[in-house]
Amino acid sequence: MGRKKNQRRRRSRPATPKRRQTSTCRSRTNIHDLPDDLLELVLRRIRSPFYFVRAAAACKLWRRLLAAAADDNDFLSRLHQPPPHVLGHYYDEGSTTVFVPATTSPKPPGNRKAPVNVSLDVDFLSGHYSGRLALSDGHGRLLAFVHSNNSYSSVVLCNPWTREHRELRPPRYGYWCCTIGAFLLAGAADMSCFKVLCVWLDRNYSNGNKTAHAAVFSAREDGWLLLGSAGVGDIMPSLSCWLDTRTKFLGRAGGSLCWSGEVSDTVLHLDEGSGVFSTITLPAPAAIGNSRSMSYHRGNLRVVRGTSASVRFARVVGDEVEVLCWWHDYGGEFVVDRKVCLSQLAGIERLDDWSWRFLDTAETPVTPGDVVLSPDEEYRWMFSLDVGTMEMKPLRKSNSHAHRVFPCELPWPPTIKVCV
């Protein structure tokens, strides 16, 4: 009897409702809460039209934004090619590096404001490093210098925006060494995550032969990775002449780095991906014949384009410019691709005392394969030449030229910081 009463009591009790588990955060933030201007910054990082199709299929919000792009100014064109926001240029004038502001201040898209009242000069480096600082490369906010004094040469990295700087000494330095180039690699955003490629020479004290080395320093790993070394004999210039090693740098394109040699008609080539050095012998220009040779430098020989299979050079010989193509896989064979008369192309009368030369100026186009030339030493005329189409255009008169010129650009797209 007692057991049956307990069962009736259990059945008669009303079921107590279960309490809902309440969360401290009633609504979670998702992608739909992102404003359209921030979403635009995210979409700017898409580098392929194929992924635009996938982005449009992701959700209605993204599809609406991409569908309205055709009617919303030039949104899509800015996604693919965001306009450069050049604040000015760094000029390597031999003994010093100066910053020259742009004549017109850049205006980023939309209502975003550019930073103001920021000193971008590099004069602060002179108080930390004695000797000469030769500007070698610039990428984003960072600059790379070759530091030379009487006893050694090294690499100095600096961020003019924050005035941070750091000196790096390449590994495997011999008795007599000379750094001939420092080049920032892709992804060098700040002083904490940069990668820099360093190329240097050392000389054997007994026989005088030189060896070329290439190594990469990673700031995150805080160490060097040796890519490759090769004997270059006596083709490179004297290691005591810092100016020659800089003016003889011919350019960087498609993973190829080239320097003109001390021996005529020779070029030192480095594949920065594999670290393999090669010695290239240029064919003698037809204008001077095979019995004579030329001494090359940045003024008459430039690297204009490069791929994994070939390197294209532009060479000035008198009143002519030649485009030479060097093929890796065909025994280093050279092919003369094009040859034109510069005076006729520019539509000016040639004078006997004129000598065409390549220039490094703020007018230098950023398009790969374009070069700037001038026919006289006073730089009264300047022309841009598209090496691919051989189309020449006059540029405005400018006396602002130097050994090396690098633009100072606003970081774009800006870094997005997300707090979670």
N, C-alpha and C positions, 0 to 999 in steps of 0.2 A: 504493500500500500504506500509506504513512504517513497519508494522509487517512482511510482506513478504520479504522486503529487509533485515531485521535483520536475518531472518531465512536463507536466501541465504548466508549471510556473515558467519554465524556460520558453515554452511556446507562446505564452501570453505576453512576454516582455517585448516591447517594441525594439526593432533593430536600430541601434545608434548609428547615425550617419557618419561616414568616414570624413575626417578633416582633410581638406585640400592642402597640399604642400605648396606653400607660398614661397616664391623666390624673392630675394632681395632686389633683383633687377626684373621689373615687370615686363620690359620690352628690350629686346636685344637690337644692337645696331647692325645693319647689314649694308650691302652694296647700294641699295636703293636710297639710303640716307646720304649718300655721297653727293655733294653739289655738282652741277654740270661742269663748272670750271675746273674742279679737281678731277672729275672723270675725264675731261679733255686732256689734262696732264698725263693721266695714266695711258690714254690711247695714243699719246704722242710717242710712247716708247715702243709701239708696234712698228716693225721695220719691213713687213711684207704685206702686200695687198691680199694675199691668201688668208692671212689671219684676220684681216678686216671682215671677211665674209663670216668667219667663225665668230667674231665678236658681235656681228649683227644678229647672229642666230642664238646668242647666249640668253638674251632677255629682251622684253619690250622696251625697257629704258635705253639700252644700248642701241637697239634697232632704230628707235625714234631719233636719237642723237645723230647716228650715222646717216639716216635717211634725210634728215634736215640739213646735212652738210652742204648739199648742192646749192641750197638757197641761203646758207649762212656764210657769206663772204667767200673766202678761199680756205675754208677749214681743212679740207682734205689735202690741198697743196702744202699747207703749213705743217700737216702731220708728217708728210714725206720729207719735206725740205724746210725745216724751221729756219727762219732768216737769221743770219749771224748778227749778233749785237756787239759790234766792235767798239770798245771804249778808246782804243788807241793802238799804238804799235811800239814794240821794243826794238831799238836800233843798236846793233853792235858796231860802234864806231872805231874799233881798234883798241883803244886804251880804256874806254868806258862803255857802259850800256845805259842808254837814256830811254825814258818813256815819253812819247809824243802823243798827247791826247788827240782824238779824232776831231775833225773840224765841226762835225755835227754830232750831237749827243744821241746815242741810240735810244729808241723807244720800243720796249717790248710790246707784244700783242696785248690787246685788251687795255685794262686800266692798271696793269701792274707797274710798279715804280722801280726804276733802276737805282742801285745804290749810289749815294752821293757822298761827297766829302771823304773819299777814300784815297789815300796816297799810295800810288802803285809804283813809285820809284824804287830802285834797288840800291840806293846809296848806302843803306844801312849795312850792306855786305862788306864795304871797304873797312869798317871798323873791326871786322872779325877775320879777314883773310888778307894777308900781304901778298904782293905779286899781282899777276894779271888774271882777270876773269873774262874768259871769252864765251859769249853766248853761243850755245850749241843747239838747243832745242827748246820748244815751248809747247805745252799741251794743257788745255783747260786753264787752271789757275797756277800751274807749276812751270818753273823755268829750270833748265839744266845748263850749268856752266862747266867749262874746263878751267880748272885752277892751276896756274903754272907759276913756279918760282925757280930759284937757282938750283934747288936740290931735288925736286920731284914735281909731278903733276897729278891732280886728283879730280874728282867730280864733286860739284857743289849743287845741291838741290835747294830751291827756295820757293816759298809761297809769298809773293808780294802783298797779298790781301791780309795775311795774318802775320807776316814778317818772320815766319818760321824758316829755318835753314838747317842743312845737314851736310857734312862733308863725308865722302866715301873714297876710300883708297882701293883700287882694284887689286885682286889677289895676284900672286906669282909675279911680283915686281922684281926685275933684275937690277943690275948695277946702273944702267942708263936707260931710263924709261920715259915715254912720252905718251900721254893720252891724246888721241886724235879725234875723239868724238864721244858724246854722251847723248842718248836718244831715249825719250820717254815712250813707253809702250802703252797700248790701249788699256783704259781703265785707271789711268793715273789721275785720280780725283783730288786727293789731298796728300799730306805728308805721312799719313798713317797707312796708306794702301797703294803706294806707287810701285812701279817696276821700271827700272832704267837699264838700258843696254849700253855697256861701256866697251870701247874699242881702244886698244893701246898697243904700242910697240916697245920692245926692249932690244937692246943691242948686245951681242956677244963681245965681251971685252977683248978676247984673244984675236978673233978674225974679223970683227966689225960687222958681221951679218946681223940682220934684224929679223925678229919674229913678231908676227901679228897675233894678238889674242882678242877674243870676244867673250864677255861674261855678262850675266844678268843679275842685278841685285833686286831682291824682293823685300819691301819694307815689312810686310806681314811676317815673313819667315826670318827677317833680319840676317840674311846671309847671301852669299854669292853662289851662282851656278855657272861653271865654266862651260861654254858652248863649243869652242874649238880654237885651235892654234895652227899656224902654218908659217914656215920660213918664207920670207919675202926677199932675201938677199940684200941687194943694195938699191932696189928700185924706189924705196920710199925716201922722202927728204931727210935732211939732217935732223936729229932728234933735239938739237939745241935751238932750232928755229921754230918757235911756237906759231908765228904768223903764217908760215908756209903750210903747216898742217891744217890750218883753218881755211885758208883761201883755196886750197886744193881739194876741199870736199866738194864733190860734184853733184850730190843730191841723194834723195831717198825716195823711192817709188816702188810700190808693189812688193815690199819686203827685200829690196835690193839697196845696198849702200855702196857708194863708189868714191874712190879718191884717185886723183891723178898722181902718177909716180914721178920721181926725180929723173928717171931715165925716160927719154922721149918716147912717145907713142904707147906708153904703158898705163894701165889702170888697175887699181886694186879693188876687187869686188868681194862683198860679203853678203851671203844669204842669211838674213837675220833670223829666219826660222830654224835653219839647221846649223848655223854657225860655221859653214864651210867657206873658206877663202879661195879666191881664184885670181889669177893674173891674166889680164886681157891686153892684147896687143892691137891697137887701132890701126886700120889701113891708112896708108899715106894719102893725103888729099890729092885729087887729080890736078888741082890748080898749081901745086908746087912740085909735083912729080915725085917719083919713088926715091930719087937720090937725096932728098932732103927730108927732115923730120920736124915735127912741131913739139913745142913745150906747152902742155895743157894746164889750165886752171879754170876757176869758176867763171872767168870772163869770156872764155871761148868754147867751153864744153860743159854740158849739163845733162843730167839724167832727167828725162821727162816722163817716162812711163816704164812700168815694170810688171811682170807677171812671174809665175813659177817657171815659165819656159823661156822667157826672153826679157831683154832690157833694151829700151830705146834711148839713144843719145841724140842730142842736138849739138852740132858743131859749127862754129863760125870760122870761115876761111876767107879772109879779105871781105869781099862784097857779097859772099854767098853763105847760105846756111844749108847744111846737110843733115838729114835724119838717118841715123845708122841704127840698125837692129842687130843685136847680138843674141844668138840662140845657144842655150845651154846644151841641148841634146844633140847638136850637130857639130861637135868638136870645136865649139867656140867660133863658129863661122859668122862673119859680118856680112850684112847686106845693106847696100845704100838704097834706102827706101825712097827718099825724095831729095831734090836739090833745086833751090830757087835763088834768084838774084834779089837781094834785099832792097836795093835802091829802086828797082823797077816795081817791086811789090808795094813799097811805101809811096811810090809816085814822086820821088824827089831826085834831084840831080846829084850824082856822086862827085865828091871832091877827093883829090889825091891824098890829102892829109887825114881823111876820115878812116876810122877803124871801128867797125861794128863790134859791140860787146853786150853780154848779158848783164842785167842789173838785178839787184835785190832792193826793192823799194816797197812802200806801202801800196803802190799801184799794182803790185804783182797779183795777178788773178789767182783765186783759190782753186780754179778748175784744173784738174790734172792734165798736163800736156800743154799748158799755156806758159809762155815765157815773155819777158820784157827785154827789149833791146834798145840801144841808143847808138847813133852813128858817130858821135863826136865826144870828146872828153869833157866838154862843158855841159853836156846833157841838155842841150836846147830842145831836142826832139826826143820823144819817147814813144815806142810803139809796142803794142801787145800782139803776139803771134800765136795763133792756134796751130800747133805742130801737126795735128791730125788733118786739118782742112787747108792749111797754109793761108789762112785768112788773117790779114794784118789790119789793125785799127790804131789810129793815133790816140795817144793819151795826153792829158793836160800836162803842161810843163811842171816839173817838180825836181828840186835839187836834193830831196830827202832820199839819199841812198846810203847804203852801208854794206859791211861784209855779210851780215845776216839780219833779216827782219822777220819778226814774229808778231802776229796780232794778239791783242789782249781782248778776249771775248767774255761776255757775261755767261755764267754757267746756265745752259739751257738744254733740255728742260731742267727746271730746278729740282732739287732733292725734296722728296715728300717724306715728312716724318709722321709716322702713325703711332698713336698712343693706345695701347691695349691694356 
